[in-house]
Amino acid sequence: MKIEFPGIILRDRLYSIEDLQIHCERLIKRNIPEWERNIFTFILDFLSDKDYVEQESSGTTGEKKTYKLTKKAMIESAKLTTAFFNLKFGQKALLCLPIDYIAGKMMIVRALVAGLNLFWEEPSSMPELSNYGKICFCAMVPFQVYNSFSNYEFFKNIDNLIIGGSEMRNELFAMFRDINNKTYETYGMTETCSHIALRRISGNDPEKYFTTLPGVSVEADDRNCLIINAPFLDSPVKTNDVVEIVNNNQFTWKGRFDNLINSGGIKTNPEELEMLISEVIDLEFAVIGIPDEKLGQKIVLVVESDRKHNESEIINLISEVVEKEQVPKEIIYLEKLPRSSSYKIDRRRVFEIISLKKEGEN
């Protein structure tokens, strides 16, 4: 595929497409960190004659899949985002996400589309963010934001911040109430070339619903799971995300259909439950369902901690914000909650670890 962009600015230096290819070919031969080499390798892949990019899904919500994403679709998706945020040539963008996943790759595609001045930082759960001054556009995952929020000046200095890749907890929403930039929670996935809908969370009047990007519409199937219609995709994308449809451009995300816990005939979205619980306990945790002879599944709170906490106090606090049937029947402690390389809690792995732990106790 022939790329017809004027070029890209990498750390204040403008490159034509031809010079950019030569620059990247030189850099990948040098002794540079693997994460950085992967950035330049992707740029070369995207600028090649091949019409598509192969992208593996995270695998945290099901079996890993490899998608062939057309470069045309990725460019059209990037155009929608850069137009929405009114991003202009030369404005500074920061990449601090792993390039392995679509979110990291799309930061580079947006920089190409809009001619942004792209800087990059080693991806980590708490990236170094203090050396960049004013940033026009940045993308992060919730875990990075939560760990980095002590660097309050950085977040005040971002004009446009998008946060996605996993569900957000109430404490994150509270963090942005006093920040008057444009911070948005995103909804999207690998096969939609990153986000297709946004919800502003900054300021005193955050938005209640996700609103789709222009030209994108949504509907629900008979399971109340989201179906996405986007002009840059060849066909509708059917998801396993349970939603409440407001209209064909707005929706509320409830959780994953395949994560539903059926406890005593009552179905619970663990993601919704986690949102409520996060209002009253300040711990890293996940809610999962494990087999139970009487209930079919029982609700379990898995807490990231190397020690036990006051469990009766935790249960009492949770009881104040959730229905009686949704109160966890057990609290289990893990020293570290397993996460993907994009820092998303791996629920399947949590379930496997808990199952092995239970077997060892019997």
KASULBEL-V16459 format. One record per backbone hydrogen bond with DSSP energy under -0.5 kcal/mol. CO is the residue of the C=O (numbers start at 0). NH is the residue of the N-H. If there is no record, write none. Layout:
BEGIN
((CO | NH) (CO | NH))
END
This chain:
BEGIN
((0 | 2) (1 | 3) (2 | 4) (7 | 9) (7 | 14) (8 | 10) (8 | 117) (9 | 12) (11 | 13) (12 | 9) (14 | 7) (15 | 19) (16 | 20) (17 | 21) (18 | 22) (19 | 23) (20 | 24) (21 | 25) (22 | 26) (23 | 27) (25 | 28) (26 | 29) (29 | 31) (32 | 35) (32 | 36) (33 | 37) (34 | 38) (35 | 38) (35 | 39) (36 | 40) (37 | 41) (38 | 42) (39 | 43) (40 | 44) (41 | 45) (42 | 46) (43 | 47) (44 | 47) (50 | 70) (50 | 71) (52 | 68) (54 | 66) (58 | 61) (64 | 56) (64 | 66) (66 | 54) (66 | 68) (67 | 69) (68 | 52) (69 | 73) (70 | 74) (71 | 75) (72 | 76) (73 | 77) (74 | 78) (75 | 79) (76 | 80) (77 | 81) (78 | 82) (79 | 83) (80 | 84) (81 | 86) (82 | 85) (87 | 90) (90 | 116) (91 | 135) (91 | 136) (92 | 118) (93 | 95) (93 | 138) (94 | 120) (95 | 123) (97 | 100) (97 | 103) (100 | 103) (100 | 104) (101 | 105) (102 | 106) (103 | 107) (104 | 107) (104 | 108) (105 | 109) (106 | 110) (107 | 111) (108 | 112) (109 | 113) (110 | 114) (110 | 115) (114 | 89) (115 | 8) (115 | 117) (116 | 92) (117 | 10) (118 | 94) (123 | 126) (126 | 128) (128 | 131) (134 | 158) (135 | 159) (136 | 93) (137 | 161) (138 | 95) (139 | 163) (140 | 143) (140 | 144) (141 | 145) (142 | 146) (143 | 147) (144 | 148) (145 | 148) (147 | 150) (149 | 151) (150 | 153) (150 | 154) (151 | 155) (152 | 156) (154 | 157) (156 | 134) (156 | 158) (158 | 181) (159 | 137) (160 | 183) (161 | 139) (162 | 185) (168 | 171) (168 | 172) (169 | 173) (170 | 174) (171 | 175) (172 | 175) (173 | 176) (175 | 178) (175 | 202) (177 | 179) (178 | 202) (180 | 182) (181 | 160) (181 | 183) (182 | 200) (182 | 201) (183 | 162) (184 | 198) (186 | 195) (186 | 196) (188 | 191) (188 | 193) (189 | 192) (193 | 188) (195 | 212) (196 | 186) (197 | 210) (198 | 184) (199 | 206) (209 | 250) (210 | 197) (212 | 215) (216 | 228) (218 | 226) (220 | 223) (223 | 242) (224 | 220) (225 | 238) (226 | 218) (227 | 229) (227 | 236) (228 | 216) (229 | 232) (235 | 237) (236 | 227) (236 | 238) (239 | 241) (239 | 256) (240 | 225) (241 | 253) (241 | 254) (242 | 244) (243 | 251) (246 | 245) (246 | 249) (247 | 217) (248 | 211) (249 | 245) (249 | 246) (250 | 209) (251 | 243) (254 | 241) (255 | 258) (256 | 259) (259 | 261) (260 | 262) (260 | 267) (261 | 263) (262 | 265) (264 | 266) (265 | 262) (267 | 260) (267 | 269) (268 | 272) (269 | 273) (270 | 274) (271 | 275) (272 | 276) (273 | 277) (275 | 278) (276 | 279) (276 | 280) (280 | 282) (282 | 284) (283 | 303) (285 | 301) (287 | 299) (289 | 297) (291 | 295) (294 | 263) (294 | 296) (295 | 291) (297 | 289) (298 | 328) (298 | 329) (299 | 287) (299 | 301) (300 | 302) (300 | 331) (301 | 285) (302 | 304) (302 | 333) (308 | 310) (309 | 313) (310 | 314) (311 | 315) (312 | 316) (313 | 317) (314 | 318) (315 | 319) (316 | 319) (317 | 320) (317 | 321) (322 | 325) (322 | 326) (323 | 326) (329 | 300) (331 | 302) (333 | 304) (337 | 345) (339 | 342) (343 | 339) (344 | 346) (345 | 349) (346 | 350) (347 | 351) (348 | 352) (349 | 353) (350 | 354) (351 | 355) (352 | 356) (353 | 357) (354 | 358) (355 | 359) (356 | 360) (357 | 361))
END
